[in-house]
Amino acid sequence: MQPNFQAIAQPAQVSLAANRVLRNTYAMLGLTMIPTVIGAAVGVSTNFSFLAQYPIMGPLLMLAAMMGLMFAVGATRNSVWSIPLLLLFTFVMGWWLGPMLQYALRLSNGAQLVGLAAGGTGLTFLTLAGIATVTRKDFSFLGKFLMVGLVLLVVASIANLFFAVPAVSLTISAVAVLVFSGYILYDVSDIVRGGETNYVMATLRIYLDIYNLFVALLNLLLAFAGNRE
């Protein structure tokens, strides 16, 4: 019996292609941090008084704008326009951190908490991405659970815009840490196993995981360790 060289070569080709997508994704992910930081710097100096006037409509309009930019990135995923649109999206996301960062920086230990949240996010990402990459385990079984968790988070977040209950906000943040940590495993595993072949979309997915994880961690740190004296 002669060995089926084609059957042997196909997994190797998938692995090479997946590694290339992963490398490009990490390179693009590093690039997206630049407009995010610039956007955050602009956001810190932005007057967000309109949020006090429109505490519900403001966030909902921003959510609609972000969803629109995400749709635009997805629609142009195979075009050169996808990269500038992705960078624009990350700039807007950084800018939208402004209100939280303004609140944090008014605290005596706010800057340290922001750094701690960033460090915790980076460490979590490196650990979970490393597990998914080294083990090459299939984490697709998490997909349904994570989707349910994400839907519940979105519904609870929108509902809490109307009720503004601090305990609910903290619960949402705690659940978000678990959900987006799980999504890091899920998304990196999908790339490693050849499920996601477009590095722009892969970058968008992982960026959202990291961004939301950072926001959730920072919210928890500000609530439990913020020095308001």
N, C-alpha and C positions, 0 to 999 in steps of 0.2 A: 504494500500500500504506500503510495506516494503522499508526503505531507501536503496539506492544503496551505500553500504559502500565502494565498490571498486571504484566507481566514485568519492567519497569524498576523499578517501585515495590517489588517483593518484596525484592531485594537491599538496597535502601536501608532497608527496615523491619527486616531482619535485622541490618544494621549498627547502626541506632539502638538496637535491643533489646540487642545485644551490648555496646555502649558503656555502656548503663545497668547491665547486669549487672557489667561491669568496674568501674565507679565504685562500685557498692554493695559489690562484693567488696573493693576496696581500703579503703573506709571500715570495713567489718567487720573486715578484717585488722588495721587499726590498733587497733580496739577490743580484739581478742583479745590484743594485746600487754600490756594492762593486767593481766588475770588471770594471764598467763604470768609477768610480772615479780613480781607478788604471790606466786604459787605458788613461784617460785624463791627469794624472800626467806624464805618459810616453810620451804622445803626446806633452805636453808643452816643453819637452826637446828634441824632435825629430827634426832633420833637414829636413824640407819639401821643400828644394830647388828644388826638382824634379818637384814640381807643377809649379814653374816659367818656367822650361824648357818645361814641357808638360801640359799647363794649361787646355787643353781639354781632352787629353787621361788619365791624372792622375785621375780626378774625375770619368770619365766613367769606368775606371778599378776598382776603389774602389766601385762604384755602382754595378758592375758585381760581385765582391767578396762578397758584402753584400747580394745581391740577392741569391747567391749560398749558403751562410750560412743560410739564411732564409728558402730556399728550404730544406736544410739538416735538420733543426729543424722540419719542417713540416713532412718530410719523416720519421722521427724517433719519432714522437710525442708520440707513445705508447711504447717507448723503454727507457731504462735507459740512453741511449746515448743522448736523447733530452736535458737533463739538462746541461751536460758539453758543448754541442754544443750551447745552449742558452747563457750560461755564456761566452763562447768564442766570440759569436756574440756581446754581450754587451761590452766586452773588446775592440773589434775592433771599435765599435761605439764610445766608449769613446776616444780611440786613435785618431779617425778621427776628434774629436773636437779640436785637437791640433792647427791647423792653426788659427782658430777663437780665441781660448784662448790666443795664443801668441800675436795676434794683440791686443786683449782686454787688456792684462797685460802690454802692452807698453804705454797705456794711463794712465794718473795720477789718474783717477777715474775708471779704468777698472775693478779692483777687486770688487768694489762696484756694478758696473753694472752687473757683472757675478752673484753676490749674489742676486741682485734684480731680475734678470731673473729667477734664481733658485727659489726664494721665490714666484714670480708671477706664475711660473709654478706649484709649489706645491699647492698654494692657489686655482688656477683655477681647478686643478685636484680634490682636496678635495671637493670643492663646487659642481662641476658637477657630480662627482661620488656619492656624498651624495644625490643629487637630484634624480639621476637614481635609487639609492638603496632604498631610503625612499619612493618615490612615486610609484616605480615599474611600471612606465609608459612605454608603448611600444614606443620606439624611432626608430623602424625599418623603419618608413616612411622617415627618413633622409638618408637611405642607398643610394638611386639613386642620390640624390643631392650631397652627399659627394663623391661618386665615380666619378661623373663628375668633381667636384672640384679637386679631387686628380689627375685625368688624366691631367687636364689643368695645374696643378702645376708642374707635372713631365715634360710635354712638354715644358712649359715656362722656367723651370729651365735648361733643356738641351739646349734649344735655346739660353738662356742667357749666356751659356758657350762660345758661339761663338761671341756674340755681347757685352757682359759685360757692359750693361747699368745700372748705379746705380739706376735710378728711377724704372726700371723694377724689380731689385732685392728687393727694398723696397716694391713694390706692391706685389710681390710674398710672402714676409714675412708677410705682413698684411693679405693677403688671407689665408696663412698657419695657422695663429693664429685662424681664424674663422673655417677653415676646421678641424683642429685637436682638437679644443675644441668640435666641433660637434661629432667627432669620439669618444671622451671620453664618451659622453652621449650614443652614439650608442653602443659602445663595452661593457661598464659596464651594460647597459640595457639588452644586449644580454645574458650576463652571468647570471644576476639576474633572467631573465625569462626562463632560461634553454636552451637557444639556443646554447651556447658554453659550452661543457661539458669537455673539455680537458684543465686543468689549465696551461699547458706549452704553448699551443697556445693562451690561454687567456692572459697570461703574455706577450707574444711576441706582441700581438696586442696593449695592453695598454702601454707597454714600448715604442713602436714606436710613439704612440700618444704623450706621455710625452716628448720624445726626440725631436721630430720635433717641438713641441710647444716651448720648451726651446730654440732651435736654432733660431726659428723665432722671439721670444721675444728679445733674445740677439742681433740679427742683427738689430732690430728696435732701441733698446736702444743705441747701439754703434753708429748708424747713427744720432740719434737726441740728444743724451745726452753725447756722448763721448767727453772728454776734451783732445784735441790734442795739447795743449800748453806745 
